[in-house]
Amino acid sequence: MSSVLNNFLDDAIPPLGHGRALVFPDMPFLKWRYRNYHGAEIVRDNTDLFCEAANALCMAMQRFIAGDADADVPGLGDRDRQTIEDLFRTTTKEDGDKRHDAWLKAIKSGKFSFGPEIVEYAGKGKGSWKEAALGTNFDLPVHAYREEFLTSNWKRFHDAVLAHRFHVIHDLLPSYGICAA
């Protein structure tokens, strides 16, 4: 990066998280490099990192199903691991929705070991978690109380996000001497 851009980033974006790396860490197909605060060049291969994360998520789900957080589980099988790596490397659209569509097509066509599946998800509107929780697709200033709201996926997801944020800000970052208000 040019020194002008580095100076701008130093002033505008603190070296916390991946803010200074912009969208580079979010693109599964990218290989990129940067200099850390010691001046050492760091090379990142997002596909390798995303594949490692996919395997870790698979193992976490296998342990959840086993009901044992310490269970010795296999993780991804070779076929699925290769399919995931291929999709990460070859699905190079910047638009996340277009990458998502490519994955849905791969799942529907049976590229994974579990065979063809149709995966449907409503991120908003009709059939969404929000609609199920609130009983409507409309953003209203006030919603009538519904008993099922408290156990809805939408509320539980938002509760989990808040709990994660609280943990990061009040427990994790302070343990490294970082105060984020």
MDAnalysis code that builds the backbone (N, CA, C; Angstrom):
import MDAnalysis as mda
import numpy as np

u = mda.Universe.empty(543, n_residues=181, atom_resindex=np.repeat(np.arange(181), 3), trajectory=True)
u.add_TopologyAttr("name", ["N", "CA", "C"] * 181)
u.add_TopologyAttr("resid", np.arange(1, 182))
u.add_TopologyAttr("resname", ["MET", "SER", "SER", "VAL", "LEU", "ASN", "ASN", "PHE", "LEU", "ASP", "ASP", "ALA", "ILE", "PRO", "PRO", "LEU", "GLY", "HIS", "GLY", "ARG", "ALA", "LEU", "VAL", "PHE", "PRO", "ASP", "MET", "PRO", "PHE", "LEU", "LYS", "TRP", "ARG", "TYR", "ARG", "ASN", "TYR", "HIS", "GLY", "ALA", "GLU", "ILE", "VAL", "ARG", "ASP", "ASN", "THR", "ASP", "LEU", "PHE", "CYS", "GLU", "ALA", "ALA", "ASN", "ALA", "LEU", "CYS", "MET", "ALA", "MET", "GLN", "ARG", "PHE", "ILE", "ALA", "GLY", "ASP", "ALA", "ASP", "ALA", "ASP", "VAL", "PRO", "GLY", "LEU", "GLY", "ASP", "ARG", "ASP", "ARG", "GLN", "THR", "ILE", "GLU", "ASP", "LEU", "PHE", "ARG", "THR", "THR", "THR", "LYS", "GLU", "ASP", "GLY", "ASP", "LYS", "ARG", "HIS", "ASP", "ALA", "TRP", "LEU", "LYS", "ALA", "ILE", "LYS", "SER", "GLY", "LYS", "PHE", "SER", "PHE", "GLY", "PRO", "GLU", "ILE", "VAL", "GLU", "TYR", "ALA", "GLY", "LYS", "GLY", "LYS", "GLY", "SER", "TRP", "LYS", "GLU", "ALA", "ALA", "LEU", "GLY", "THR", "ASN", "PHE", "ASP", "LEU", "PRO", "VAL", "HIS", "ALA", "TYR", "ARG", "GLU", "GLU", "PHE", "LEU", "THR", "SER", "ASN", "TRP", "LYS", "ARG", "PHE", "HIS", "ASP", "ALA", "VAL", "LEU", "ALA", "HIS", "ARG", "PHE", "HIS", "VAL", "ILE", "HIS", "ASP", "LEU", "LEU", "PRO", "SER", "TYR", "GLY", "ILE", "CYS", "ALA", "ALA"])
u.atoms.positions = np.array([
    [0.846, -1.187, 0.000],
    [0.000, 0.000, 0.000],
    [0.887, 1.245, 0.000],
    [0.367, 2.257, -0.597],
    [1.128, 3.501, -0.622],
    [1.154, 4.121, 0.764],
    [2.161, 4.974, 1.004],
    [2.256, 5.609, 2.317],
    [1.085, 6.553, 2.560],
    [0.536, 7.149, 1.482],
    [-0.620, 8.034, 1.635],
    [-1.809, 7.226, 2.165],
    [-2.050, 6.041, 1.568],
    [-3.152, 5.199, 2.028],
    [-2.900, 4.706, 3.451],
    [-1.672, 4.309, 3.747],
    [-1.354, 3.880, 5.112],
    [-1.598, 4.998, 6.114],
    [-1.191, 6.213, 5.780],
    [-1.413, 7.351, 6.686],
    [-2.908, 7.600, 6.881],
    [-3.678, 7.498, 5.790],
    [-5.122, 7.666, 5.903],
    [-5.700, 6.591, 6.821],
    [-5.308, 5.336, 6.591],
    [-5.820, 4.242, 7.407],
    [-5.428, 4.404, 8.863],
    [-4.188, 4.866, 9.118],
    [-3.751, 5.084, 10.499],
    [-4.649, 6.089, 11.196],
    [-5.061, 7.135, 10.470],
    [-5.899, 8.177, 11.052],
    [-7.372, 7.785, 11.124],
    [-7.871, 7.047, 10.113],
    [-9.305, 6.802, 9.995],
    [-9.770, 5.496, 10.630],
    [-8.942, 4.446, 10.557],
    [-9.380, 3.127, 11.010],
    [-8.353, 2.564, 11.975],
    [-8.732, 2.355, 13.222],
    [-7.770, 1.797, 14.180],
    [-7.390, 0.376, 13.787],
    [-6.197, -0.087, 14.154],
    [-5.757, -1.435, 13.800],
    [-6.400, -2.498, 14.692],
    [-7.727, -2.580, 14.630],
    [-8.496, -3.508, 15.440],
    [-9.388, -4.306, 14.507],
    [-9.450, -5.606, 14.691],
    [-10.252, -6.432, 13.799],
    [-9.637, -6.421, 12.416],
    [-10.480, -6.500, 11.402],
    [-9.925, -6.458, 10.052],
    [-10.394, -5.222, 9.294],
    [-10.747, -4.164, 10.007],
    [-11.209, -2.934, 9.377],
    [-10.237, -2.356, 8.367],
    [-8.957, -2.386, 8.688],
    [-7.961, -1.821, 7.777],
    [-7.739, -2.706, 6.559],
    [-8.115, -3.967, 6.640],
    [-7.952, -4.886, 5.509],
    [-9.160, -4.823, 4.575],
    [-10.094, -3.951, 4.907],
    [-11.298, -3.761, 4.099],
    [-12.034, -5.095, 3.935],
    [-12.421, -5.466, 2.713],
    [-13.192, -6.700, 2.510],
    [-12.312, -7.906, 2.213],
    [-10.995, -7.736, 2.169],
    [-10.109, -8.844, 1.803],
    [-10.353, -10.104, 2.644],
    [-10.510, -10.022, 3.966],
    [-10.717, -11.251, 4.756],
    [-12.065, -11.920, 4.498],
    [-12.999, -11.201, 3.879],
    [-14.343, -11.732, 3.658],
    [-14.498, -12.472, 2.338],
    [-13.499, -12.417, 1.485],
    [-13.580, -13.020, 0.159],
    [-12.864, -14.367, 0.170],
    [-13.619, -15.479, 0.151],
    [-13.021, -16.806, 0.312],
    [-11.988, -17.180, -0.746],
    [-12.008, -16.528, -1.876],
    [-11.146, -16.887, -3.007],
    [-9.852, -16.084, -3.061],
    [-9.652, -15.134, -2.170],
    [-8.494, -14.242, -2.256],
    [-7.247, -14.796, -1.572],
    [-6.116, -14.461, -2.187],
    [-4.807, -14.571, -1.540],
    [-4.294, -13.143, -1.494],
    [-3.822, -12.721, -0.333],
    [-3.395, -11.339, -0.190],
    [-2.326, -11.247, 0.876],
    [-1.728, -10.087, 0.987],
    [-0.652, -9.888, 1.966],
    [-0.754, -8.493, 2.561],
    [-0.151, -8.372, 3.725],
    [-0.096, -7.076, 4.403],
    [1.116, -7.073, 5.328],
    [1.433, -5.901, 5.847],
    [2.509, -5.781, 6.834],
    [1.866, -5.559, 8.196],
    [2.304, -6.349, 9.169],
    [1.750, -6.194, 10.508],
    [2.429, -5.033, 11.228],
    [2.066, -4.806, 12.474],
    [2.592, -3.656, 13.201],
    [4.083, -3.753, 13.488],
    [4.685, -4.929, 13.291],
    [6.137, -5.081, 13.422],
    [6.851, -4.877, 12.089],
    [6.057, -4.684, 11.021],
    [6.636, -4.510, 9.695],
    [6.858, -5.814, 8.947],
    [6.488, -6.937, 9.541],
    [6.652, -8.232, 8.883],
    [5.530, -8.442, 7.867],
    [5.896, -9.000, 6.720],
    [4.888, -9.290, 5.709],
    [4.140, -10.571, 6.079],
    [2.815, -10.488, 6.071],
    [1.946, -11.622, 6.377],
    [1.191, -11.978, 5.105],
    [1.254, -13.253, 4.722],
    [0.559, -13.733, 3.533],
    [-0.670, -14.515, 3.982],
    [-1.808, -14.193, 3.393],
    [-3.066, -14.848, 3.757],
    [-3.645, -15.576, 2.543],
    [-4.016, -16.812, 2.724],
    [-4.731, -17.576, 1.710],
    [-6.109, -17.846, 2.299],
    [-7.083, -17.011, 1.912],
    [-8.408, -17.115, 2.510],
    [-9.035, -18.482, 2.288],
    [-8.786, -19.109, 1.129],
    [-9.391, -20.419, 0.883],
    [-8.939, -21.419, 1.938],
    [-7.657, -21.444, 2.224],
    [-7.163, -22.360, 3.264],
    [-7.806, -22.051, 4.609],
    [-7.906, -20.765, 4.949],
    [-8.492, -20.370, 6.228],
    [-9.979, -20.709, 6.293],
    [-10.703, -20.468, 5.199],
    [-12.130, -20.779, 5.167],
    [-12.356, -22.291, 5.250],
    [-11.503, -23.081, 4.588],
    [-11.630, -24.543, 4.650],
    [-11.372, -25.048, 6.069],
    [-10.379, -24.486, 6.716],
    [-10.094, -24.848, 8.108],
    [-11.288, -24.511, 9.004],
    [-11.894, -23.345, 8.765],
    [-13.063, -22.935, 9.551],
    [-14.256, -23.852, 9.265],
    [-14.456, -24.229, 7.997],
    [-15.566, -25.125, 7.638],
    [-15.410, -26.466, 8.347],
    [-14.199, -26.977, 8.393],
    [-13.961, -28.246, 9.081],
    [-14.210, -28.104, 10.584],
    [-13.767, -26.993, 11.162],
    [-13.997, -26.759, 12.595],
    [-15.492, -26.658, 12.897],
    [-16.260, -25.999, 12.017],
    [-17.713, -25.911, 12.203],
    [-18.363, -27.285, 12.094],
    [-17.912, -28.078, 11.127],
    [-18.435, -29.441, 10.973],
    [-18.174, -30.242, 12.244],
    [-16.967, -30.146, 12.772],
    [-16.631, -30.876, 13.994],
    [-17.468, -30.390, 15.173],
    [-17.710, -29.093, 15.258],
    [-18.543, -28.560, 16.341],
    [-19.959, -29.118, 16.251],
    [-20.501, -29.212, 15.040],
    [-21.854, -29.762, 14.868],
    [-21.870, -31.254, 15.190],
    [-20.830, -31.975, 14.782],
    [-20.752, -33.402, 15.107],
    [-20.686, -33.611, 16.617],
    [-19.938, -32.757, 17.313],
    [-19.866, -32.864, 18.776],
    [-21.203, -32.516, 19.418],
    [-21.892, -31.535, 18.858],
    [-23.219, -31.164, 19.368],
    [-24.179, -32.334, 19.222],
    [-24.174, -32.965, 18.045],
    [-25.050, -34.115, 17.801],
    [-24.702, -35.252, 18.758],
    [-23.405, -35.445, 19.012],
    [-22.970, -36.506, 19.930],
    [-23.284, -36.157, 21.382],
    [-23.569, -34.886, 21.650],
    [-23.840, -34.467, 23.022],
    [-22.600, -34.452, 23.883],
    [-21.422, -34.310, 23.240],
    [-20.149, -34.362, 23.960],
    [-19.189, -33.359, 23.329],
    [-18.921, -32.281, 24.040],
    [-18.059, -31.221, 23.507],
    [-16.633, -31.668, 23.284],
    [-16.241, -32.784, 23.865],
    [-14.869, -33.277, 23.715],
    [-14.773, -34.534, 22.850],
    [-15.868, -34.902, 22.196],
    [-15.884, -36.132, 21.402],
    [-14.847, -36.074, 20.284],
    [-14.258, -37.227, 20.005],
    [-13.319, -37.359, 18.890],
    [-14.154, -37.578, 17.628],
    [-14.246, -36.558, 16.788],
    [-15.105, -36.611, 15.603],
    [-14.264, -36.449, 14.340],
    [-14.748, -36.954, 13.199],
    [-13.937, -36.943, 11.983],
    [-13.882, -35.617, 11.239],
    [-14.869, -34.757, 11.425],
    [-14.903, -33.536, 10.616],
    [-15.360, -33.852, 9.206],
    [-14.988, -33.026, 8.274],
    [-15.402, -33.198, 6.880],
    [-14.738, -34.418, 6.253],
    [-15.507, -35.127, 5.446],
    [-14.930, -36.213, 4.658],
    [-14.152, -35.621, 3.485],
    [-13.311, -36.443, 2.870],
    [-12.454, -35.972, 1.779],
    [-13.250, -35.361, 0.625],
    [-14.343, -36.019, 0.226],
    [-15.138, -35.516, -0.898],
    [-15.706, -34.137, -0.597],
    [-16.325, -33.989, 0.569],
    [-16.927, -32.702, 0.917],
    [-15.857, -31.631, 1.117],
    [-14.748, -32.010, 1.710],
    [-13.647, -31.059, 1.903],
    [-13.175, -30.524, 0.545],
    [-13.036, -31.408, -0.432],
    [-12.590, -30.994, -1.763],
    [-13.646, -30.143, -2.465],
    [-14.911, -30.508, -2.325],
    [-16.001, -29.723, -2.927],
    [-16.026, -28.317, -2.351],
    [-15.883, -28.224, -1.034],
    [-15.872, -26.914, -0.376],
    [-14.689, -26.083, -0.861],
    [-13.511, -26.688, -0.904],
    [-12.330, -25.956, -1.383],
    [-12.532, -25.486, -2.819],
    [-13.048, -26.365, -3.681],
    [-13.285, -25.981, -5.079],
    [-14.265, -24.817, -5.180],
    [-15.339, -24.866, -4.404],
    [-16.318, -23.776, -4.427],
    [-15.704, -22.464, -3.926],
    [-14.920, -22.540, -2.859],
    [-14.267, -21.330, -2.359],
    [-13.323, -20.736, -3.402],
    [-12.550, -21.577, -4.073],
    [-11.559, -21.075, -5.039],
    [-12.171, -20.582, -6.342],
    [-13.284, -21.189, -6.780],
    [-13.811, -20.872, -8.113],
    [-15.019, -19.948, -8.100],
    [-15.627, -19.726, -6.956],
    [-16.773, -18.827, -6.872],
    [-16.236, -17.453, -6.494],
    [-15.919, -16.657, -7.512],
    [-15.137, -15.441, -7.288],
    [-15.928, -14.144, -7.461],
    [-17.221, -14.217, -7.351],
    [-18.033, -12.989, -7.412],
    [-17.829, -12.204, -6.119],
    [-17.692, -10.890, -6.256],
    [-17.576, -10.059, -5.042],
    [-18.890, -10.016, -4.272],
    [-19.993, -10.077, -4.984],
    [-21.318, -10.009, -4.376],
    [-21.594, -11.303, -3.604],
    [-21.761, -11.179, -2.295],
    [-21.996, -12.337, -1.441],
    [-23.263, -13.089, -1.790],
    [-24.308, -12.384, -2.239],
    [-25.543, -13.061, -2.623],
    [-25.318, -13.957, -3.836],
    [-24.481, -13.506, -4.762],
    [-24.185, -14.323, -5.947],
    [-23.346, -15.544, -5.562],
    [-22.412, -15.384, -4.628],
    [-21.661, -16.544, -4.136],
    [-22.593, -17.530, -3.428],
    [-23.515, -16.992, -2.643],
    [-24.498, -17.818, -1.944],
    [-25.324, -18.624, -2.946],
    [-25.769, -17.981, -4.019],
    [-26.551, -18.671, -5.049],
    [-25.747, -19.816, -5.675],
    [-24.452, -19.609, -5.902],
    [-23.608, -20.665, -6.472],
    [-23.546, -21.867, -5.532],
    [-23.460, -21.608, -4.228],
    [-23.438, -22.704, -3.253],
    [-24.772, -23.444, -3.247],
    [-25.881, -22.700, -3.302],
    [-27.194, -23.349, -3.323],
    [-27.339, -24.250, -4.549],
    [-26.834, -23.798, -5.702],
    [-26.879, -24.612, -6.922],
    [-26.033, -25.874, -6.760],
    [-24.869, -25.743, -6.138],
    [-24.002, -26.912, -5.915],
    [-24.687, -27.922, -4.999],
    [-25.369, -27.440, -3.973],
    [-26.086, -28.323, -3.047],
    [-27.249, -28.997, -3.776],
    [-27.991, -28.211, -4.553],
    [-29.149, -28.746, -5.280],
    [-28.735, -29.793, -6.312],
    [-27.567, -29.622, -6.912],
    [-27.121, -30.550, -7.956],
    [-26.446, -31.804, -7.393],
    [-26.295, -31.894, -6.061],
    [-25.764, -33.105, -5.460],
    [-24.253, -33.195, -5.394],
    [-23.572, -32.068, -5.371],
    [-22.107, -32.090, -5.324],
    [-21.553, -32.584, -3.983],
    [-22.376, -32.566, -2.947],
    [-21.912, -32.986, -1.623],
    [-22.310, -34.435, -1.347],
    [-21.659, -35.047, -0.379],
    [-21.862, -36.468, -0.081],
    [-23.281, -36.784, 0.381],
    [-24.010, -35.810, 0.877],
    [-25.373, -36.069, 1.361],
    [-26.396, -36.084, 0.235],
    [-25.959, -35.843, -0.999],
    [-26.854, -35.890, -2.148],
    [-27.564, -34.577, -2.390],
    [-28.387, -34.538, -3.431],
    [-29.074, -33.288, -3.781],
    [-30.077, -32.865, -2.707],
    [-30.058, -31.603, -2.406],
    [-31.007, -31.023, -1.441],
    [-31.433, -29.654, -1.950],
    [-32.641, -29.274, -1.605],
    [-33.098, -27.924, -1.895],
    [-33.104, -27.179, -0.561],
    [-32.291, -26.151, -0.488],
    [-32.168, -25.360, 0.736],
    [-32.910, -24.047, 0.509],
    [-33.838, -23.765, 1.389],
    [-34.590, -22.517, 1.271],
    [-34.386, -21.706, 2.540],
    [-34.239, -20.417, 2.338],
    [-34.052, -19.514, 3.471],
    [-34.625, -18.156, 3.104],
    [-35.473, -17.629, 3.940],
    [-36.015, -16.288, 3.739],
    [-35.311, -15.355, 4.711],
    [-34.412, -14.554, 4.211],
    [-33.677, -13.617, 5.055],
    [-34.550, -12.512, 5.614],
    [-35.598, -12.177, 4.876],
    [-36.545, -11.159, 5.337],
    [-37.866, -11.391, 4.615],
    [-38.909, -10.776, 5.110],
    [-40.215, -10.896, 4.473],
    [-40.905, -12.207, 4.783],
    [-41.763, -12.637, 3.848],
    [-42.603, -13.823, 4.044],
    [-41.744, -15.062, 4.303],
    [-42.082, -15.773, 5.373],
    [-41.371, -16.998, 5.726],
    [-40.096, -16.791, 6.521],
    [-39.759, -15.556, 6.846],
    [-38.526, -15.269, 7.582],
    [-38.705, -15.493, 9.080],
    [-37.574, -15.591, 9.779],
    [-37.610, -15.704, 11.233],
    [-38.295, -14.489, 11.854],
    [-38.054, -13.332, 11.265],
    [-38.651, -12.104, 11.800],
    [-40.173, -12.172, 11.705],
    [-40.676, -12.630, 10.566],
    [-42.128, -12.746, 10.407],
    [-42.704, -13.741, 11.416],
    [-42.009, -14.857, 11.602],
    [-42.486, -15.859, 12.556],
    [-42.502, -15.299, 13.980],
    [-41.513, -14.478, 14.307],
    [-41.418, -13.919, 15.660],
    [-42.448, -12.826, 15.905],
    [-42.640, -11.964, 14.903],
    [-43.493, -10.790, 15.086],
    [-44.902, -10.968, 14.537],
    [-45.088, -11.990, 13.703],
    [-46.416, -12.234, 13.150],
    [-46.753, -11.368, 11.960],
    [-45.761, -10.662, 11.419],
    [-46.013, -9.790, 10.272],
    [-44.723, -9.548, 9.501],
    [-44.856, -9.183, 8.235],
    [-43.715, -8.795, 7.406],
    [-43.419, -7.308, 7.533],
    [-44.297, -6.576, 8.156],
    [-44.191, -5.115, 8.179],
    [-43.415, -4.625, 9.388],
    [-42.612, -3.592, 9.173],
    [-41.931, -2.930, 10.282],
    [-42.892, -1.916, 10.872],
    [-43.425, -2.241, 12.022],
    [-44.375, -1.382, 12.705],
    [-43.697, -0.724, 13.895],
    [-44.163, 0.457, 14.299],
    [-43.555, 1.096, 15.476],
    [-43.804, 0.300, 16.751],
    [-44.917, -0.431, 16.805],
    [-45.263, -1.239, 17.974],
    [-45.836, -2.567, 17.477],
    [-45.429, -3.639, 18.117],
    [-45.966, -4.955, 17.784],
    [-46.703, -5.512, 18.992],
    [-47.795, -6.207, 18.743],
    [-48.535, -6.854, 19.832],
    [-47.690, -8.008, 20.377],
    [-47.755, -8.190, 21.688],
    [-47.013, -9.288, 22.313],
    [-47.557, -10.615, 21.819],
    [-46.636, -11.525, 21.503],
    [-46.995, -12.885, 21.101],
    [-46.168, -13.834, 21.963],
    [-46.818, -14.823, 22.550],
    [-46.151, -15.774, 23.439],
    [-44.944, -16.434, 22.765],
    [-45.075, -16.773, 21.487],
    [-44.001, -17.471, 20.776],
    [-42.790, -16.582, 20.493],
    [-42.923, -15.283, 20.679],
    [-41.801, -14.369, 20.423],
    [-40.582, -14.740, 21.272],
    [-40.801, -15.028, 22.547],
    [-39.691, -15.272, 23.467],
    [-38.852, -16.491, 23.107],
    [-39.425, -17.445, 22.404],
    [-38.682, -18.647, 22.016],
    [-38.421, -18.696, 20.507],
    [-38.638, -17.583, 19.829],
    [-38.455, -17.557, 18.371],
    [-36.969, -17.571, 18.006],
    [-36.679, -18.127, 16.851],
    [-35.305, -18.126, 16.340],
    [-34.787, -16.708, 16.176],
    [-35.643, -15.805, 15.736],
    [-35.240, -14.416, 15.503],
    [-34.762, -13.776, 16.806],
    [-35.538, -13.926, 17.892],
    [-35.136, -13.354, 19.179],
    [-33.890, -14.045, 19.716],
    [-33.842, -15.366, 19.624],
    [-32.677, -16.097, 20.123],
    [-31.409, -15.710, 19.374],
    [-31.518, -15.513, 18.061],
    [-30.361, -15.071, 17.284],
    [-29.881, -13.704, 17.784],
    [-30.806, -12.768, 17.947],
    [-30.419, -11.435, 18.406],
    [-29.883, -11.463, 19.837],
    [-30.432, -12.319, 20.675],
    [-29.885, -12.482, 22.032],
    [-28.446, -12.995, 21.970],
    [-28.195, -13.948, 21.077],
    [-26.839, -14.500, 20.942],
    [-25.863, -13.449, 20.431],
    [-26.299, -12.628, 19.491],
    [-25.435, -11.558, 18.970],
    [-25.080, -10.587, 20.094],
    [-26.067, -10.210, 20.883],
    [-25.810, -9.293, 22.002],
    [-24.872, -9.920, 23.034],
    [-25.064, -11.199, 23.330],
    [-24.192, -11.882, 24.291],
    [-22.763, -11.952, 23.762],
    [-22.618, -12.238, 22.476],
    [-21.281, -12.295, 21.863],
    [-20.611, -10.918, 21.926],
    [-21.353, -9.891, 21.554],
    [-20.804, -8.528, 21.590],
    [-20.367, -8.161, 23.009],
    [-21.215, -8.474, 23.988],
    [-20.883, -8.180, 25.382],
    [-19.588, -8.893, 25.777],
    [-19.481, -10.172, 25.432],
    [-18.281, -10.948, 25.771],
    [-17.032, -10.329, 25.137],
    [-17.122, -9.991, 23.865],
    [-15.952, -9.422, 23.178],
    [-15.544, -8.102, 23.814],
    [-16.501, -7.214, 24.041],
    [-16.191, -5.873, 24.553],
    [-15.784, -5.890, 26.026],
    [-16.436, -6.720, 26.825],
    [-16.214, -6.654, 28.272],
    [-15.283, -7.725, 28.834],
    [-15.060, -8.797, 28.088],
    [-14.195, -9.870, 28.585],
    [-12.957, -10.072, 27.717],
    [-13.172, -10.330, 26.445],
    [-12.070, -10.697, 25.553],
    [-11.100, -9.542, 25.309],
    [-11.589, -8.420, 24.819],
    [-10.684, -7.306, 24.512],
    [-9.957, -6.794, 25.748],
    [-10.628, -6.594, 26.880],
    [-9.894, -6.141, 28.064],
    [-8.795, -7.111, 28.508],
    [-8.966, -8.412, 28.225],
    [-7.923, -9.357, 28.599],
    [-6.638, -9.131, 27.796],
    [-6.741, -8.390, 26.694],
    [-5.563, -8.007, 25.897],
    [-5.208, -6.528, 26.070],
    [-5.794, -5.900, 27.091],
    [-5.488, -4.505, 27.363],
    [-6.176, -3.541, 26.409],
    [-7.256, -3.970, 25.770],
    [-7.961, -3.121, 24.807],
    [-9.315, -2.728, 25.407],
    [-9.576, -1.432, 25.390],
    [-10.843, -0.921, 25.866],
    [-11.618, -0.411, 24.654],
    [-12.766, -1.005, 24.405],
    [-13.635, -0.567, 23.300],
    [-14.950, -0.147, 23.915],
    [-15.270, 1.109, 23.796],
    [-16.494, 1.605, 24.398],
    [-17.671, 1.472, 23.451],
])
